[in-house]
Amino acid sequence: PFARPPSKTSQIRNRLTLQGGGQIAPTSRFKADFQDLTELGSGSFGKVYKVVNRLDGCVYAVKKSHQPVRTAAERARRLQEVQALAAMGAHA
């Protein structure tokens, strides 16, 4: 028989880890979805890592910001940056 893909609920549950006292805390999305290969660079705003996606096996560059997202507008700006970089496609 074929294995069914995990449901969204089970994916979220798999990203949760039990900590002391039985409390559930989310694990890092970065750690859950990617295997870190090496640091490519760093600056005042964050670091860029070469990673392998655990689901599709593809190699990506992932930027991890030092600053947390505090507002919806800030989140929208960061997503706009991600979309702009994704639209550029592969680089040689």
C-alpha atoms as a printed R data frame, in Angstrom:
   type eleno elety resid chain resno      x      y       z
1  ATOM     1    CA   PRO     A     1  0.000  0.000   0.000
2  ATOM     2    CA   PHE     A     2  0.971  3.591  -0.605
3  ATOM     3    CA   ALA     A     3  1.864  5.840   2.310
4  ATOM     4    CA   ARG     A     4 -0.306  8.906   2.660
5  ATOM     5    CA   PRO     A     5  1.467 12.264   2.906
6  ATOM     6    CA   PRO     A     6  1.390 13.703   6.422
7  ATOM     7    CA   SER     A     7 -1.501 16.015   7.210
8  ATOM     8    CA   LYS     A     8 -0.907 19.673   8.080
9  ATOM     9    CA   THR     A     9 -1.827 18.876  11.687
10 ATOM    10    CA   SER     A    10  0.711 16.078  11.933
11 ATOM    11    CA   GLN     A    11  3.374 18.285  10.342
12 ATOM    12    CA   ILE     A    12  2.753 20.929  12.991
13 ATOM    13    CA   ARG     A    13  2.693 18.300  15.736
14 ATOM    14    CA   ASN     A    14  6.025 16.940  14.483
15 ATOM    15    CA   ARG     A    15  7.554 20.400  14.887
16 ATOM    16    CA   LEU     A    16  6.632 20.435  18.547
17 ATOM    17    CA   THR     A    17  8.887 19.039  21.207
18 ATOM    18    CA   LEU     A    18  8.148 18.207  24.808
19 ATOM    19    CA   GLN     A    19 10.095 20.214  27.327
20 ATOM    20    CA   GLY     A    20 10.366 19.865  31.097
21 ATOM    21    CA   GLY     A    21  7.071 19.828  32.956
22 ATOM    22    CA   GLY     A    22  5.161 18.467  29.958
23 ATOM    23    CA   GLN     A    23  4.978 21.858  28.219
24 ATOM    24    CA   ILE     A    24  4.982 21.798  24.438
25 ATOM    25    CA   ALA     A    25  7.197 24.309  22.629
26 ATOM    26    CA   PRO     A    26  7.676 24.692  18.865
27 ATOM    27    CA   THR     A    27 11.019 23.754  17.364
28 ATOM    28    CA   SER     A    28 12.711 26.048  14.886
29 ATOM    29    CA   ARG     A    29 11.181 25.947  11.402
30 ATOM    30    CA   PHE     A    30 14.717 26.293  10.063
31 ATOM    31    CA   LYS     A    31 15.907 23.224  11.981
32 ATOM    32    CA   ALA     A    32 12.789 21.235  11.117
33 ATOM    33    CA   ASP     A    33 12.858 21.917   7.363
34 ATOM    34    CA   PHE     A    34 16.556 22.287   6.546
35 ATOM    35    CA   GLN     A    35 19.884 20.616   7.177
36 ATOM    36    CA   ASP     A    36 22.530 23.305   7.634
37 ATOM    37    CA   LEU     A    37 25.600 22.667   5.460
38 ATOM    38    CA   THR     A    38 27.694 25.793   5.974
39 ATOM    39    CA   GLU     A    39 27.547 29.506   6.672
40 ATOM    40    CA   LEU     A    40 27.949 31.469   3.436
41 ATOM    41    CA   GLY     A    41 28.162 34.940   4.931
42 ATOM    42    CA   SER     A    42 27.065 37.296   7.653
43 ATOM    43    CA   GLY     A    43 26.355 40.953   8.202
44 ATOM    44    CA   SER     A    44 24.708 43.352  10.591
45 ATOM    45    CA   PHE     A    45 21.199 42.116   9.679
46 ATOM    46    CA   GLY     A    46 21.732 38.364   9.787
47 ATOM    47    CA   LYS     A    47 23.512 35.325   8.398
48 ATOM    48    CA   VAL     A    48 23.136 33.356   5.159
49 ATOM    49    CA   TYR     A    49 23.435 29.572   5.195
50 ATOM    50    CA   LYS     A    50 23.788 26.929   2.507
51 ATOM    51    CA   VAL     A    51 21.171 24.317   3.383
52 ATOM    52    CA   VAL     A    52 19.464 21.192   2.051
53 ATOM    53    CA   ASN     A    53 15.680 21.008   2.257
54 ATOM    54    CA   ARG     A    54 14.728 17.828   4.122
55 ATOM    55    CA   LEU     A    55 11.601 17.321   1.979
56 ATOM    56    CA   ASP     A    56 12.793 17.902  -1.585
57 ATOM    57    CA   GLY     A    57 16.565 17.415  -1.228
58 ATOM    58    CA   CYS     A    58 17.317 20.686  -3.031
59 ATOM    59    CA   VAL     A    59 20.113 23.031  -1.954
60 ATOM    60    CA   TYR     A    60 19.096 26.576  -0.983
61 ATOM    61    CA   ALA     A    61 20.590 29.714   0.514
62 ATOM    62    CA   VAL     A    62 18.604 30.751   3.593
63 ATOM    63    CA   LYS     A    63 18.913 34.124   5.279
64 ATOM    64    CA   LYS     A    64 18.334 34.116   9.044
65 ATOM    65    CA   SER     A    65 17.662 37.585  10.397
66 ATOM    66    CA   HIS     A    66 18.956 38.714  13.786
67 ATOM    67    CA   GLN     A    67 15.850 40.857  14.333
68 ATOM    68    CA   PRO     A    68 12.459 39.306  15.166
69 ATOM    69    CA   VAL     A    69  9.386 40.291  13.137
70 ATOM    70    CA   ARG     A    70  7.314 42.621  15.305
71 ATOM    71    CA   THR     A    71  4.532 43.955  13.084
72 ATOM    72    CA   ALA     A    72  2.372 42.813  10.178
73 ATOM    73    CA   ALA     A    73  3.947 45.514   7.985
74 ATOM    74    CA   GLU     A    74  7.442 44.253   8.806
75 ATOM    75    CA   ARG     A    75  6.366 40.695   7.996
76 ATOM    76    CA   ALA     A    76  4.944 41.866   4.650
77 ATOM    77    CA   ARG     A    77  8.238 43.631   3.777
78 ATOM    78    CA   ARG     A    78 10.255 40.508   4.558
79 ATOM    79    CA   LEU     A    79  7.936 38.290   2.528
80 ATOM    80    CA   GLN     A    80  8.227 40.769  -0.348
81 ATOM    81    CA   GLU     A    81 12.027 40.372  -0.201
82 ATOM    82    CA   VAL     A    82 11.680 36.570  -0.291
83 ATOM    83    CA   GLN     A    83  9.307 36.729  -3.267
84 ATOM    84    CA   ALA     A    84 11.598 39.139  -5.150
85 ATOM    85    CA   LEU     A    85 14.616 36.874  -4.645
86 ATOM    86    CA   ALA     A    86 12.632 33.775  -5.643
87 ATOM    87    CA   ALA     A    87 11.478 35.507  -8.848
88 ATOM    88    CA   MET     A    88 15.106 36.079  -9.845
89 ATOM    89    CA   GLY     A    89 15.579 32.345 -10.359
90 ATOM    90    CA   ALA     A    90 18.807 30.371 -10.305
91 ATOM    91    CA   HIS     A    91 22.173 32.106 -10.450
92 ATOM    92    CA   ALA     A    92 25.318 30.785 -12.058
